[in-house]
Structures are given as structure tokens and as C-alpha cells.
Amino acid sequence: MKVMHFVTGGFSGGATQVALSLVKAGQQQNDIESVLVLRRKAHMPKARVEQLKQEGLKIETVNSWTHITTIFALIHLCRKHKPDIFVAHGFSEHLWGRVAAVLARVPRIVHVEHNTRERYNRFRLALSSFLNRYTDAIVGCSEGVKQVLLERGYLPQKCYAISNGIQLAPFEKTPAAWEVRERQIVMVSRIAKQKDHSTLIRAMSKLKERGIDVPLKIIGKGKNKNLLPLKRLVSQCGLSDNIEFMGYRSDVPALLMQSQVFVQCTHYEGMPLTLIEAMAAGCAVIGSEVPGVKEVIEPERTGLLHGHENDEELANAIELILSKPDLAKDMSTNARNVAFEKFSTEIMHDNYHQLFRDLTHNEV
């Protein structure tokens, strides 16, 4: 079975990481031969691509000059590799990838939706709906994403939920007991419009007004247009001594395993992998009550939820965790167990590979 995965060449995104993980896992399967096709980006790390080729992965790249030129380049690669299954990951690659796969007459086509909200306009929604006629499976990267697909009117028999998974190896060491960890809050994410750092900062201000002095470490890079307003808000709230913007860190697992609280404050998600990593690391976790997050956290069992953009509820949740260590320890233990039981890359790989086998042997 030949499987071609098409995704953006920006390695920072979850869609690219999932596609790459599946191609690597395919190398271990006797009945699957995988090729990864990357849509070139200006910031695509060429050295990383060459390293992956040296590791034995089959990798092709296509131009991103225009959608039409990308489509024709993909048609050429489909005719060259003759895949049995074409898997189009993420927005807007799943549109142009599926157009090419249809024109190249690939036998089976899979669309993977990686977020609960994307930049669909009327034309792109119509094109996606049209392409669904030729698409054998539409996969949401979480139950929340699948529900969004169903709400759009996609056929239930074509829709699947396959949760993204994390590498558990960095978290297998028994974590430090919750009470001896650093009394600090960590948020790990891109500094982008999708993320809701401002609500977290305002919640930190409310905590300070209540006499609760706790540090917050914000991990992740972002453009200045998104970063500078957050730094101004921190200054306006008088929190410069409490909040640290740490940029990119290569030691995130270790940082999580020594911290008490993790917050996933966001406007929307597909499958928040950093939240799963924090659960695996044994943090007490708090997340925004939005699709993609609320399917992961079971309130007061594996973590806490707060209303979207509600800084008062978020401040209350943080105060509850800090004031009730027994509850925090129980939730962190339960969360770690759930992460290991349900959200490994191995489970994700098995679910995708079983879907591919079903597609090649049965009518969907």
C-alpha cells in the first residue's frame, strides 16, 4: 500500500508534525510505503529536509507560487509515485491536494482537518464540500474537530476522529511530587491570534489584587505585532516582575515536569499537544472551555476549565489549584494516566494505519 502525505513545509505546525510522524511510523510497517510531500515555504528549513532524507524518508517538495502551479506539481508526483491513498493535511493544503488527487485519479483520498476554526471563505467552503464527493475519509484530529465537521453538514459515515498523539518518552521518568515542584504557572504556545494570552495576563492581575503572588512563564515565539501588545499589557497591569516571556525553549518537557500549573488559554484548538504534554508531565492543568480543549479535560478529575475570555473564572481556577493541593495532586495524577492511556503517537499511528487498510479493502 503506497500512501502519499501532503502538508505545508512549515515544520512548526501540528499538521506537519503529524504527517511527518505518520511517514516515519510507516517505515516500520511491512504493508505500507509512505512518501511525504511538502509545500515549500520561505522559512522551510532546508537542512531539516535533507536530514530527514538522510534518515531514509522519501520526501518530495512542490512549489507554492500559486495554487494552480502547486496542483500541477502534485499531479506530476501522483503520476510518478502512483499512491493508493492520498492524505491531505491541514488548511489550505487539503483543498489543493485533493484537487490534484482527483485529477490524478488516486484511488483513495483522505482529508485531515487539524483545527476547529480555519480561514474558510465562501469559495473555499464550496470547494471543500465539492471535493468531499471524491473524498473517502474526513478525519478530525480530535472529537471536537469531528463535531465541527458534522456541523458543517459533512456525511457522518465519512467522518472520523483520530486524536493527535505525543511522544511519551520524555515524560516516562516518574515526575517530581506536586508539592515539591516550582510554584509557578507555565503556558507553552505560539504567540499568535489563536492563543488567548491576554486573558491569562488579566487573570494574573486579578490574582495579584487578591494577594496571590505567583510567577508565570510564557514559552513560545511570535511576531512582534502579536508579542508587543502583550508586553505592554503586562506593563500596564504592573506584572513585569511576575511574567516572563521566555521565547523558544528546547527543554519544555523538563520545565513542565518541575512546574505545578499549566494553562492552555486559547480561542480555539484542534488537538492541543502542549496541553497533553503538560498532563503527561504531571502538571495540574487549566484550559479554556472551547472545542478541542474541553474534550480533553474532565473538570475536577483531570483538570479545570474556565469560560472563554473569562479572566475572572481563570483567576478562580488558578487560586483553587494553589489553595487545594490535594485536589491538584489528584487531578494531575489522573491527567497523567489519561495522557499515557489515550494520547500516544503509537495509538495515533495505529488508528491511521487501520483506516488506510480499511480504505484499501472496503468501500467507505
NUVEX-541907 format. One line per field, with one value per residue (C-alpha): residue number from 1; x, y, z. Coordinates in steps of 0.001 Angstrom, whole numbers, plus 500000, padded with zeros to 6 digits. Layout:
// NUVEX-541907
k <- c(NUM; ...);
u <- c(X; ...);
v <- c(Y; ...);
w <- c(Z; ...);
***
This chain:
// NUVEX-541907
k <- c(1; 2; 3; 4; 5; 6; 7; 8; 9; 10; 11; 12; 13; 14; 15; 16; 17; 18; 19; 20; 21; 22; 23; 24; 25; 26; 27; 28; 29; 30; 31; 32; 33; 34; 35; 36; 37; 38; 39; 40; 41; 42; 43; 44; 45; 46; 47; 48; 49; 50; 51; 52; 53; 54; 55; 56; 57; 58; 59; 60; 61; 62; 63; 64; 65; 66; 67; 68; 69; 70; 71; 72; 73; 74; 75; 76; 77; 78; 79; 80; 81; 82; 83; 84; 85; 86; 87; 88; 89; 90; 91; 92; 93; 94; 95; 96; 97; 98; 99; 100; 101; 102; 103; 104; 105; 106; 107; 108; 109; 110; 111; 112; 113; 114; 115; 116; 117; 118; 119; 120; 121; 122; 123; 124; 125; 126; 127; 128; 129; 130; 131; 132; 133; 134; 135; 136; 137; 138; 139; 140; 141; 142; 143; 144; 145; 146; 147; 148; 149; 150; 151; 152; 153; 154; 155; 156; 157; 158; 159; 160; 161; 162; 163; 164; 165; 166; 167; 168; 169; 170; 171; 172; 173; 174; 175; 176; 177; 178; 179; 180; 181; 182; 183; 184; 185; 186; 187; 188; 189; 190; 191; 192; 193; 194; 195; 196; 197; 198; 199; 200; 201; 202; 203; 204; 205; 206; 207; 208; 209; 210; 211; 212; 213; 214; 215; 216; 217; 218; 219; 220; 221; 222; 223; 224; 225; 226; 227; 228; 229; 230; 231; 232; 233; 234; 235; 236; 237; 238; 239; 240; 241; 242; 243; 244; 245; 246; 247; 248; 249; 250; 251; 252; 253; 254; 255; 256; 257; 258; 259; 260; 261; 262; 263; 264; 265; 266; 267; 268; 269; 270; 271; 272; 273; 274; 275; 276; 277; 278; 279; 280; 281; 282; 283; 284; 285; 286; 287; 288; 289; 290; 291; 292; 293; 294; 295; 296; 297; 298; 299; 300; 301; 302; 303; 304; 305; 306; 307; 308; 309; 310; 311; 312; 313; 314; 315; 316; 317; 318; 319; 320; 321; 322; 323; 324; 325; 326; 327; 328; 329; 330; 331; 332; 333; 334; 335; 336; 337; 338; 339; 340; 341; 342; 343; 344; 345; 346; 347; 348; 349; 350; 351; 352; 353; 354; 355; 356; 357; 358; 359; 360; 361; 362; 363; 364);
u <- c(500000; 501506; 500457; 501293; 501021; 500796; 501273; 502817; 506596; 506420; 507673; 506310; 502688; 500887; 499724; 503317; 504370; 501523; 502241; 505963; 505238; 502994; 505591; 508243; 505887; 505073; 508695; 508040; 505038; 505568; 502500; 502858; 505181; 504978; 506128; 505956; 505264; 505979; 504637; 507695; 507652; 510142; 511026; 511176; 514410; 516221; 518778; 515954; 514565; 517982; 518457; 515136; 516157; 519396; 517284; 515688; 512411; 511002; 510440; 509367; 508691; 506341; 506273; 503937; 503987; 500280; 497615; 497478; 501217; 501074; 498221; 500078; 503244; 501222; 499586; 503069; 504148; 500983; 501686; 505308; 504653; 501187; 499846; 496929; 495951; 496488; 496313; 495886; 496711; 495647; 494322; 494534; 496715; 493815; 491998; 494771; 495973; 492559; 492047; 495332; 494475; 491096; 492638; 495398; 492749; 494250; 492057; 491522; 491614; 491751; 491307; 492684; 491275; 493632; 491638; 488146; 488378; 490084; 490133; 487368; 485673; 482570; 484574; 486782; 483837; 482088; 485240; 485717; 482112; 482514; 485731; 484030; 482204; 485554; 486971; 486778; 487508; 487481; 489493; 489259; 492345; 490061; 486426; 485935; 487128; 484930; 481894; 482709; 482887; 479481; 478014; 479178; 476959; 479663; 478432; 478708; 479807; 482868; 483870; 486340; 488069; 491711; 493359; 496834; 499400; 502600; 505946; 505721; 509415; 510419; 507777; 508292; 510527; 508461; 507748; 508535; 505771; 503422; 504209; 507980; 507601; 508122; 505072; 504715; 502389; 503530; 501878; 503520; 502240; 502912; 502366; 499550; 495978; 494642; 496043; 494498; 497483; 495728; 493021; 495712; 497590; 494407; 493761; 497261; 496407; 493293; 495356; 497823; 494933; 493907; 497412; 498365; 501868; 502845; 505195; 504065; 506446; 505229; 507079; 506902; 507856; 505715; 505719; 506225; 502735; 501359; 504103; 504499; 500839; 501093; 504242; 502506; 499550; 501933; 503483; 500090; 498991; 502166; 503172; 506664; 508172; 505669; 505525; 508479; 508408; 510970; 510721; 511615; 512852; 514252; 513744; 509957; 509417; 511855; 510300; 506814; 507927; 509185; 506156; 502909; 500388; 499910; 497366; 496058; 494344; 493123; 490363; 490176; 492158; 492266; 494141; 496346; 499501; 501205; 498211; 498624; 502353; 501597; 499199; 501841; 504335; 502062; 501052; 497700; 496125; 493589; 492120; 489664; 486242; 486441; 486241; 489471; 490231; 487015; 487071; 490450; 489858; 487307; 486524; 487810; 489063; 491877; 491911; 489782; 488021; 487298; 484912; 486321; 487931; 486730; 489673; 487671; 486953; 490572; 491841; 489421; 490663; 494307; 493510; 491618; 494567; 497073; 494893; 493868; 496989; 495184; 492750; 495625; 497624; 494634; 493855; 497494; 497775; 494571; 495647; 498999; 497279; 494873; 497711; 499607; 496500; 494903; 497256; 500462; 501816; 501670; 497891; 497590; 499717; 497723; 494412; 495552; 497135; 493996; 491946; 494285; 493963; 490183; 490086; 492083; 489994; 486483; 484166; 483692);
v <- c(500000; 503315; 506350; 509937; 512629; 516274; 519128; 522571; 522740; 524913; 522457; 524437; 523471; 520479; 519275; 518919; 517146; 514631; 513944; 513514; 511214; 509036; 508782; 507744; 505194; 503847; 502767; 500203; 498672; 495791; 496664; 500479; 502562; 506280; 509447; 512946; 515894; 519346; 522573; 524810; 527858; 530728; 529714; 525960; 524631; 523003; 521415; 519651; 518294; 516963; 515382; 513561; 512281; 511001; 509123; 507234; 509110; 509622; 513358; 515498; 519241; 521259; 524972; 527447; 530155; 529836; 527269; 526227; 525540; 523600; 521468; 520641; 519769; 517417; 515768; 515066; 513477; 511378; 510007; 509387; 507568; 506117; 506227; 504056; 506687; 510462; 512139; 515930; 517547; 520958; 524193; 525209; 522318; 519886; 521844; 521963; 518477; 516929; 518744; 517257; 513783; 513842; 514967; 512348; 509703; 508493; 505560; 506757; 510287; 511317; 514848; 515595; 518695; 519936; 522762; 523716; 527070; 527943; 530843; 529485; 531934; 531142; 529811; 527555; 526137; 525376; 523796; 521660; 520456; 519611; 517689; 515701; 513776; 512305; 512010; 508605; 509700; 513054; 512894; 515365; 515442; 515360; 514711; 518481; 518844; 515944; 517679; 520831; 518743; 517221; 520665; 521732; 519018; 516511; 512918; 511125; 507867; 509640; 511463; 510031; 511310; 510299; 512208; 513569; 511960; 512960; 511274; 509869; 509005; 512439; 512018; 508364; 509209; 509411; 513121; 515038; 515117; 518036; 519712; 519902; 521406; 525076; 527127; 528644; 528741; 527794; 528370; 526900; 528028; 530195; 533908; 534226; 535489; 531995; 531981; 533997; 535214; 538498; 536762; 534908; 538155; 539840; 536804; 537190; 540818; 539733; 537212; 539921; 542102; 539178; 538992; 535866; 536397; 533616; 533715; 532977; 531722; 532172; 529848; 530333; 532618; 535042; 538040; 541446; 542549; 539911; 539959; 543699; 544367; 541547; 543049; 546436; 544802; 543179; 546583; 548291; 545633; 546075; 542464; 542888; 541127; 538256; 537395; 536293; 535871; 533127; 532632; 529257; 526611; 523198; 521871; 522115; 518565; 519198; 522593; 521086; 518277; 520785; 523151; 522917; 524563; 524638; 526886; 526444; 529801; 529892; 530985; 527665; 524456; 521270; 518992; 520978; 518860; 521079; 520511; 516740; 517091; 519033; 516288; 513645; 515712; 515638; 519313; 520486; 521786; 524510; 525155; 527421; 525862; 525755; 522879; 520920; 521624; 520743; 517248; 516618; 517951; 516327; 519076; 518407; 514978; 515685; 519476; 522617; 524611; 528327; 530277; 531579; 535004; 534980; 536209; 536064; 532334; 531672; 533518; 531488; 528223; 529092; 530132; 526869; 524763; 526716; 526634; 522953; 520857; 517545; 518296; 519483; 516287; 514042; 515870; 515830; 512073; 511359; 513619; 511868; 508471; 509657; 511108; 507817; 505697; 507683; 510163; 508448; 508693; 504886; 504949; 507683; 505700; 502506; 504304; 505942; 502770; 500781; 503392; 503137; 499345; 499577; 502016; 499743; 496672; 498057; 500665; 503544);
w <- c(500000; 498890; 500938; 499965; 502662; 501541; 504020; 504418; 504721; 507837; 510461; 513420; 512735; 514165; 510751; 509517; 512693; 512402; 508728; 509442; 512378; 510203; 507452; 509979; 511526; 508066; 507739; 510477; 508675; 506255; 504200; 503973; 501815; 502581; 500872; 502356; 500032; 501471; 500035; 500069; 502328; 502503; 506065; 505405; 506977; 504064; 506392; 508239; 504983; 503964; 507385; 507060; 503642; 505143; 507698; 504821; 504438; 500957; 500684; 497760; 497649; 495480; 494763; 496445; 493762; 493050; 493874; 490212; 489975; 493252; 491899; 488671; 490597; 492795; 489797; 488421; 491732; 491941; 488484; 489453; 492764; 491971; 495560; 496601; 499167; 499112; 502533; 502509; 505854; 507077; 505648; 502855; 501622; 501859; 499126; 496531; 497460; 496951; 493646; 492417; 493721; 491979; 488681; 489021; 489761; 493013; 494172; 497759; 499200; 502871; 504211; 507691; 509406; 512101; 513693; 514802; 513036; 509754; 507281; 505090; 502745; 500711; 497745; 499860; 501786; 498497; 497051; 500168; 500012; 496319; 496965; 499730; 496990; 495932; 499460; 501136; 504702; 506518; 509732; 512600; 514828; 517897; 518784; 518858; 515270; 514172; 515674; 513698; 510512; 511250; 511961; 508502; 507072; 506130; 505806; 509183; 507538; 506120; 509320; 511827; 514953; 515331; 518144; 517658; 519906; 521692; 522157; 525681; 526071; 527532; 530256; 531222; 534168; 537362; 537803; 540959; 543557; 543009; 546346; 545683; 542211; 541444; 542457; 539030; 536039; 532547; 529179; 526070; 522666; 519669; 520289; 517774; 517412; 518009; 521541; 524352; 526341; 527176; 529237; 531181; 531834; 533112; 535322; 536754; 537558; 539464; 541427; 542401; 543596; 545827; 547284; 545340; 544013; 541583; 538563; 535008; 532330; 528738; 526356; 522598; 519762; 517818; 515569; 517174; 516105; 518490; 521127; 521781; 522744; 525306; 526786; 527009; 528797; 531289; 531987; 532330; 534828; 536873; 536313; 534870; 537891; 537692; 533991; 531873; 528081; 527539; 523755; 522276; 524712; 523826; 527361; 527571; 528951; 531798; 532501; 532640; 534943; 537511; 537389; 539324; 536978; 533199; 531459; 527907; 527383; 523797; 521429; 519585; 519102; 517101; 519480; 521911; 522095; 524680; 526966; 526557; 527260; 530455; 531519; 530829; 532840; 535901; 535939; 537256; 534037; 533257; 529823; 528032; 527556; 523752; 521229; 521124; 524797; 526591; 525061; 526709; 530228; 532527; 535063; 538591; 537559; 535085; 535279; 535294; 532580; 532502; 530308; 527021; 527554; 531187; 533250; 536496; 536062; 535103; 538184; 540330; 538783; 539425; 543005; 543588; 542428; 544507; 547628; 547438; 546898; 547475; 544642; 542449; 543088; 542346; 539094; 537985; 538647; 536740; 533871; 533550; 533414; 530707; 528614; 528709; 528056; 525218; 523583; 522496; 518962; 518841; 519284; 516654; 514189; 514745; 514175; 510940; 509595; 510350; 508500; 505492; 505478; 505709; 502813; 500544; 501353; 501842; 500443; 502894);
***
